[in-house]
Amino acid sequence: MTRKTTNNVILINLTDATALKMVKELAKDSSNVVMVHHANVRKGQRHVSDLEILELP
């Protein structure tokens, strides 16, 4: 359920599945993905490239 509130804020009641679906949809465009410091550290530990992350299902 979505409802508009004041100041152009939209409140959305999300289930885990719905949130994951939205994140995956946004991540289809790599310009929406930012690798933060923690992600870069973990990538190095796991020997994973940016491209491998972006190609995840």
N, C-alpha and C positions, 0 to 999 in steps of 0.2 A: 504494500500500500504506500502510495506517495501522496504527500500533502504539502502545499506551499505555505510558507510562513512569511513573516515580514522580512525585510532586508534581502530579498532574493535568495533566501536559504530554503533548500528543499530537504525535508526529512524523509528518509527511506528506511523502512523496516527490512533489513536484509537477513536472509538465512546464510549459513556458510556456503551453501551451493550457489546461491544467487550472487554473492560477493565474488566467489571464485570465477564464475562465468563472466562477470563484468570486468574483472582484472585481466582475464585472458583475452577478452575482446579488445580492451585498450592496448594490451601488449602486442597485438598483431602489428601495430605500427611502432617500429623500434624507436621512433622519436619520442614516444611516451615512456620509454624505459630509461631509468637512471641507475647506474651502478654506484651505490654508496660505498663508503670505506669498508664497512663490515662485509658487504657482498664481495668486494675485491679481495679481502683477506681470505674469505672462505673459498673463493674461486681458486686462489693459489694453493690452499691446503688440499683441495680436491682435484687439482690439475684439470680444471674445466675452463674453456674459453668463453668469451662473450657470445660468440656465434652459437655454441652448444646450448647456452642458456636461452637464447632467443628462439632456438628451434624446438624447445621443449613442447610437448603436446598440451 
